[in-house]
Amino acid sequence: MPTAKKPTTRRRNTPPAPEPAKCPDCDGKGETRETVRVGARKGRVTDDHQAALCLTCWGTGHATD
């Protein structure tokens, strides 16, 4: 004896979640560039840079509320 077919149900399409806004300080990258300073007293600025974690978004790249 064949089994009865189950009725088909419609799938609900959920709208995609909106993308969070980008962090204004790091432009959504999550890190900023810091200038390298050399010397104990004067702290001379060099042409070199290093990557630093964005303190506004803590490296996520998303704007905080």
C-alpha positions in Angstrom: 0.0 0.0 0.0 1.5 3.4 -1.0 2.0 6.0 1.6 0.1 9.3 1.4 1.9 12.3 0.0 2.5 15.2 2.4 1.1 18.5 1.4 3.7 20.9 0.1 4.1 24.1 2.0 5.4 27.4 0.7 8.8 28.5 1.7 9.0 31.8 3.4 11.6 34.1 2.0 13.2 36.1 4.8 14.7 39.4 3.7 18.4 39.7 4.0 19.7 41.4 7.1 20.9 45.0 6.5 24.6 45.4 6.5 25.9 47.4 9.5 27.4 50.8 8.9 31.1 51.2 8.5 33.2 52.6 11.2 33.9 56.3 10.4 37.5 56.2 11.9 38.9 53.2 10.0 36.5 53.2 7.0 35.4 49.6 7.8 38.9 48.1 7.7 39.3 47.5 11.4 42.8 49.0 11.7 44.4 52.4 11.4 47.9 53.5 10.6 50.1 55.0 13.3 53.3 56.9 12.8 56.4 55.5 14.2 58.3 57.8 16.7 61.9 57.3 17.6 63.8 58.6 20.6 63.1 58.7 24.3 62.8 62.5 24.9 62.1 64.2 21.6 60.1 61.4 19.9 61.2 62.2 16.4 58.6 61.2 13.7 59.9 58.9 11.0 58.5 58.1 7.6 57.5 54.6 8.7 54.0 53.5 9.7 52.6 50.5 11.6 49.1 49.0 11.7 47.1 49.6 14.9 43.8 48.2 16.0 40.9 50.8 15.6 39.8 51.7 19.1 36.4 52.9 18.0 35.2 49.6 16.6 37.8 47.3 18.2 38.8 45.8 14.9 35.4 44.8 13.6 35.0 47.5 11.1 31.3 48.1 12.1 30.1 51.4 13.6 29.0 51.3 17.2 25.6 52.4 18.2 
